[in-house]
Amino acid sequence: MKKMVVNTLASIPLLAMSFFLAFASDPSPLQDFCVAVNDTKTTVFVNGKVCKDPKVATANDFFFSGLRVPGNTSNKVGSMVTLANVAQIPGLNTLGISLARVDYAPYGLNPPHTHPRATEILTVLEGTLYVGFVTSNPDNRLISKVLYKGDVFVFPEGLIHFQLNVGKTKAVAIAALSSQNPGVITIANAVFGSKPAISADVLTKAFQVDKKVVDYLQSQF
């Protein structure tokens, strides 16, 4: 019995070390940057992208002029999102951040959506926005506020959120997101515009509506 206790005590440091190694992580890049390139012949991938040799990186790898141009809001929802993520700025690869410009026509809407990989912080540059997000089940609580020029609001990662221009003039906002590629799932598009379409049997039961309503909504997407 004594020998068993000694052996058990002797194994504790090894178990502790194993536990530490199993859960250790390095959340920060181990280099200054990793400019993404579309070169499938190399095998050095970081965050899903191939890295350019840092010695040949240029200022253009870290530059994007697209946010200076207003987005075209002539669409059904009256808004346009202009992205500035790793797809537009290769130098963002591994750096864990991105931006987006959102333009809103009068009464334009950035429809309910989620970012599966990022928290968002929105700053109003112009106009007045009604914004909000919904907490997860079972509460599904709406947390909302009206924002004015210079105001800031946070949308937690993964939660459904929206912005509505409640003014008679156009509005502009800049969103910062905690991922180089935050992703976006627009709820209405995903549910009613999936390819192939979700069965009407599923949607009529989920939304407790008649099939004609589901057919109409699917036809809009």
C-alpha positions as CSV (number, residue, x, y, z in Angstrom):
1,M,0.0,0.0,0.0
2,K,2.8,2.4,0.9
3,K,4.6,1.6,-2.3
4,M,1.4,2.4,-4.3
5,V,1.1,5.8,-2.5
6,V,4.7,6.6,-3.3
7,N,4.2,5.7,-7.0
8,T,1.0,7.8,-7.2
9,L,2.7,10.8,-5.6
10,A,5.7,10.4,-8.0
11,S,3.4,10.5,-11.0
12,I,1.6,13.7,-10.0
13,P,4.3,16.1,-11.5
14,L,4.2,14.1,-14.8
15,L,0.4,14.3,-14.9
16,A,0.6,18.1,-14.1
17,M,3.1,18.6,-16.9
18,S,1.0,16.5,-19.3
19,F,-2.1,18.6,-18.4
20,F,-0.1,21.8,-19.0
21,L,1.2,20.7,-22.4
22,A,-2.2,19.6,-23.5
23,F,-3.7,23.0,-22.9
24,A,-0.8,25.2,-23.7
25,S,-1.3,27.5,-26.6
26,D,0.4,30.4,-28.3
27,P,-2.3,32.9,-29.4
28,S,0.2,35.4,-30.8
29,P,2.1,35.2,-34.1
30,L,5.7,34.1,-33.8
31,Q,6.8,36.5,-36.5
32,D,6.3,40.2,-37.3
33,F,3.7,39.4,-40.1
34,C,2.7,36.8,-42.6
35,V,1.5,38.4,-45.8
36,A,-0.9,36.1,-47.5
37,V,-0.3,34.9,-51.1
38,N,-2.1,32.6,-53.5
39,D,0.8,30.3,-54.2
40,T,-0.1,26.6,-53.9
41,K,3.4,25.4,-54.7
42,T,4.7,26.4,-51.2
43,T,3.7,24.5,-48.1
44,V,4.0,27.2,-45.4
45,F,0.5,27.9,-44.2
46,V,-0.4,30.1,-41.3
47,N,-4.1,30.6,-40.5
48,G,-5.1,29.0,-43.7
49,K,-3.0,31.3,-45.9
50,V,0.4,30.8,-47.6
51,C,3.0,33.3,-46.3
52,K,5.0,35.5,-48.6
53,D,8.7,35.8,-47.8
54,P,8.9,38.8,-45.4
55,K,11.9,40.1,-47.3
56,V,9.7,40.8,-50.4
57,A,6.7,42.3,-48.5
58,T,5.8,45.8,-49.6
59,A,3.6,48.7,-48.3
60,N,0.8,47.6,-50.6
61,D,0.5,44.3,-48.7
62,F,-0.7,46.4,-45.8
63,F,-2.8,49.0,-47.7
64,F,-6.4,49.2,-48.9
65,S,-8.1,52.4,-50.2
66,G,-11.6,50.9,-50.6
67,L,-13.1,52.3,-47.4
68,R,-12.8,55.9,-48.8
69,V,-15.5,55.0,-51.4
70,P,-19.1,55.2,-50.3
71,G,-21.0,51.9,-50.8
72,N,-23.9,51.6,-53.3
73,T,-27.0,51.4,-51.1
74,S,-29.4,51.0,-54.1
75,N,-30.7,47.6,-53.1
76,K,-33.6,46.0,-51.3
77,V,-32.3,46.6,-47.8
78,G,-30.7,50.0,-48.4
79,S,-27.3,49.3,-47.1
80,M,-23.9,48.2,-48.3
81,V,-20.9,46.7,-46.4
82,T,-17.4,47.2,-47.8
83,L,-15.0,44.8,-46.2
84,A,-11.3,45.3,-45.3
85,N,-10.2,41.9,-44.2
86,V,-7.4,39.5,-45.2
87,A,-9.0,39.1,-48.7
88,Q,-8.4,42.8,-49.3
89,I,-5.3,43.4,-47.1
90,P,-3.0,40.3,-47.3
91,G,-0.8,41.7,-44.5
92,L,-3.7,41.2,-42.0
93,N,-3.0,37.4,-42.1
94,T,-2.4,36.2,-38.5
95,L,-3.0,39.6,-37.0
96,G,-6.5,38.9,-35.8
97,I,-8.3,42.1,-36.8
98,S,-10.3,43.6,-39.8
99,L,-12.5,46.5,-40.6
100,A,-15.7,47.1,-42.6
101,R,-17.4,50.3,-43.8
102,V,-21.2,50.2,-43.7
103,D,-23.2,52.8,-45.7
104,Y,-27.0,53.2,-45.1
105,A,-29.6,54.9,-47.2
106,P,-32.3,56.8,-45.3
107,Y,-34.1,54.1,-43.3
108,G,-31.7,51.5,-44.7
109,L,-31.0,48.3,-42.8
110,N,-28.0,46.1,-42.2
111,P,-30.2,43.0,-41.7
112,P,-29.9,40.6,-38.7
113,H,-26.7,38.6,-39.1
114,T,-23.9,37.0,-37.1
115,H,-20.1,36.9,-37.3
116,P,-19.1,33.3,-36.3
117,R,-15.5,34.2,-35.6
118,A,-15.5,37.8,-34.3
119,T,-16.7,40.4,-31.8
120,E,-17.6,43.6,-33.5
121,I,-17.3,47.2,-32.3
122,L,-19.2,49.8,-34.4
123,T,-18.5,53.5,-34.5
124,V,-21.0,55.9,-36.1
125,L,-19.4,58.4,-38.4
126,E,-22.5,60.0,-39.7
127,G,-26.2,59.8,-39.1
128,T,-28.4,58.1,-36.5
129,L,-28.6,54.3,-36.1
130,Y,-30.9,52.0,-34.1
131,V,-28.7,49.0,-33.3
132,G,-29.1,45.9,-31.2
133,F,-28.2,42.2,-30.6
134,V,-30.1,39.2,-29.2
135,T,-28.7,37.1,-26.4
136,S,-28.6,33.3,-26.7
137,N,-31.3,30.8,-25.7
138,P,-33.3,30.5,-23.5
139,D,-33.6,34.3,-22.8
140,N,-33.3,35.7,-26.3
141,R,-33.1,39.2,-24.8
142,L,-32.9,42.2,-27.1
143,I,-30.2,44.7,-26.1
144,S,-30.6,47.8,-28.2
145,K,-29.8,51.5,-28.3
146,V,-30.0,54.5,-30.6
147,L,-26.6,55.7,-31.7
148,Y,-25.5,59.2,-32.8
149,K,-22.4,60.5,-34.5
150,G,-19.3,59.4,-32.5
151,D,-21.1,56.8,-30.5
152,V,-19.7,53.2,-30.2
153,F,-21.5,49.9,-29.6
154,V,-20.3,46.3,-29.2
155,F,-21.8,43.2,-30.7
156,P,-20.5,40.1,-28.9
157,E,-19.1,37.2,-31.0
158,G,-21.7,34.9,-32.6
159,L,-24.8,36.8,-31.5
160,I,-27.4,38.0,-34.0
161,H,-27.3,41.8,-34.4
162,F,-28.5,44.5,-36.8
163,Q,-28.3,48.3,-37.5
164,L,-31.2,50.4,-38.9
165,N,-30.8,54.0,-40.1
166,V,-33.6,55.8,-38.4
167,G,-32.8,59.2,-39.9
168,K,-33.9,61.0,-43.0
169,T,-30.4,61.3,-44.3
170,K,-27.7,58.7,-45.1
171,A,-25.6,57.2,-42.4
172,V,-22.1,55.8,-42.3
173,A,-20.3,53.5,-39.7
174,I,-17.0,51.8,-39.3
175,A,-16.9,48.3,-37.8
176,A,-13.8,46.8,-36.3
177,L,-13.8,43.0,-35.9
178,S,-11.6,40.7,-33.9
179,S,-10.7,38.4,-36.7
180,Q,-8.8,38.7,-40.0
181,N,-11.8,36.8,-41.6
182,P,-14.8,37.2,-39.3
183,G,-17.3,35.6,-41.6
184,V,-21.0,36.6,-41.8
185,I,-24.3,34.7,-41.8
186,T,-27.3,36.9,-42.8
187,I,-30.2,35.1,-41.1
188,A,-32.9,35.7,-43.7
189,N,-30.6,34.7,-46.6
190,A,-29.4,31.6,-44.8
191,V,-32.8,30.4,-43.8
192,F,-34.9,31.3,-46.9
193,G,-32.2,31.5,-49.5
194,S,-30.1,28.4,-48.9
195,K,-29.1,26.2,-51.9
196,P,-30.7,23.8,-52.1
197,A,-33.7,25.2,-50.2
198,I,-34.6,24.0,-46.7
199,S,-37.7,21.9,-46.8
200,A,-41.0,23.8,-46.3
201,D,-41.9,21.2,-43.8
202,V,-39.0,22.3,-41.6
203,L,-39.7,26.0,-42.0
204,T,-43.5,25.9,-41.5
205,K,-43.0,24.1,-38.2
206,A,-40.0,26.2,-37.1
207,F,-41.8,29.5,-37.8
208,Q,-45.3,28.3,-37.1
209,V,-46.6,29.8,-40.4
210,D,-48.5,28.5,-43.4
211,K,-46.6,27.0,-46.3
212,K,-47.7,29.9,-48.6
213,V,-45.8,32.3,-46.3
214,V,-42.7,30.1,-46.5
215,D,-43.0,29.8,-50.3
216,Y,-43.3,33.6,-50.6
217,L,-40.3,34.3,-48.3
218,Q,-38.2,31.8,-50.2
219,S,-39.1,33.4,-53.5
220,Q,-37.7,36.7,-52.2
221,F,-34.2,35.2,-51.9
